[in-house]
Amino acid sequence: MNPTLQKRSVNLHGHATSLALEPEFWAVLDQAATDGGFSLSGLIASIDDARGDRPLASACRVFALSRSNAPRSPGSCQAEPD
């Protein structure tokens, strides 16, 4: 495994899974969960639900990038970056 990746365990719809992302992406996801009033697992579950055929790690990175590039409003949190 790449030493720059951080692996975390999350519970998605009752199933434990692990996800490896760079620390910068985890920071954005953690903040998005906090801002939206979600647990991290809840946020990632919503990303998972909206990802289609995209791998979960990729969907989380796209979500984090779209959130970083979008204007922020309090309490806004979307799993789909469109």
C-alpha positions as CSV (number, residue, x, y, z in Angstrom):
1,M,0.0,0.0,0.0
2,N,1.1,3.5,-0.7
3,P,2.5,5.1,2.5
4,T,0.7,8.4,1.7
5,L,-2.7,6.7,1.9
6,Q,-4.6,6.5,5.2
7,K,-6.9,3.5,5.6
8,R,-10.1,3.9,7.6
9,S,-12.9,1.5,8.4
10,V,-16.4,2.6,7.9
11,N,-19.8,1.0,8.2
12,L,-21.9,1.2,5.0
13,H,-25.5,0.0,5.4
14,G,-24.5,-2.5,8.1
15,H,-21.4,-3.8,6.3
16,A,-17.9,-2.9,7.5
17,T,-15.5,-1.9,4.8
18,S,-12.2,0.0,4.6
19,L,-11.3,2.9,2.4
20,A,-7.8,4.2,1.6
21,L,-7.5,7.9,0.7
22,E,-4.9,10.6,1.0
23,P,-5.0,12.7,4.2
24,E,-6.1,15.8,2.3
25,F,-9.2,14.0,1.1
26,W,-10.0,12.7,4.6
27,A,-9.8,16.2,5.9
28,V,-12.4,17.5,3.4
29,L,-14.7,14.5,4.0
30,D,-14.4,14.9,7.8
31,Q,-15.3,18.6,7.5
32,A,-18.2,17.9,5.1
33,A,-19.6,15.4,7.6
34,T,-19.3,17.9,10.4
35,D,-20.8,20.7,8.4
36,G,-23.7,18.6,7.3
37,G,-24.4,17.1,10.7
38,F,-23.5,13.6,9.5
39,S,-21.3,10.9,10.8
40,L,-18.4,10.2,8.5
41,S,-19.9,6.7,7.7
42,G,-23.3,8.4,7.0
43,L,-21.6,10.8,4.5
44,I,-19.7,8.1,2.8
45,A,-22.9,5.9,2.6
46,S,-24.6,8.8,0.8
47,I,-21.6,9.1,-1.6
48,D,-21.8,5.3,-2.0
49,D,-25.5,5.5,-2.9
50,A,-24.9,8.1,-5.6
51,R,-21.7,6.8,-7.1
52,G,-23.0,4.5,-9.8
53,D,-20.3,2.3,-11.3
54,R,-17.4,4.5,-10.1
55,P,-15.2,2.9,-7.4
56,L,-16.0,4.2,-3.9
57,A,-12.5,5.8,-3.3
58,S,-12.8,7.6,-6.6
59,A,-16.3,8.8,-5.8
60,C,-15.1,10.1,-2.4
61,R,-12.2,12.0,-4.1
62,V,-14.6,13.5,-6.7
63,F,-16.9,14.6,-3.9
64,A,-14.1,16.2,-1.9
65,L,-12.8,18.0,-5.0
66,S,-16.2,19.3,-5.9
67,R,-16.8,20.4,-2.4
68,S,-13.5,22.2,-2.3
69,N,-14.2,24.0,-5.5
70,A,-17.8,25.0,-4.7
71,P,-19.0,28.0,-2.7
72,R,-19.9,26.9,0.8
73,S,-23.2,27.5,2.5
74,P,-23.9,26.4,6.1
75,G,-25.4,23.0,6.3
76,S,-25.0,22.2,2.6
77,C,-23.8,18.7,1.9
78,Q,-24.5,16.8,-1.2
79,A,-23.2,13.4,-2.2
80,E,-23.5,14.0,-5.9
81,P,-21.2,16.8,-7.1
82,D,-23.5,17.8,-10.1
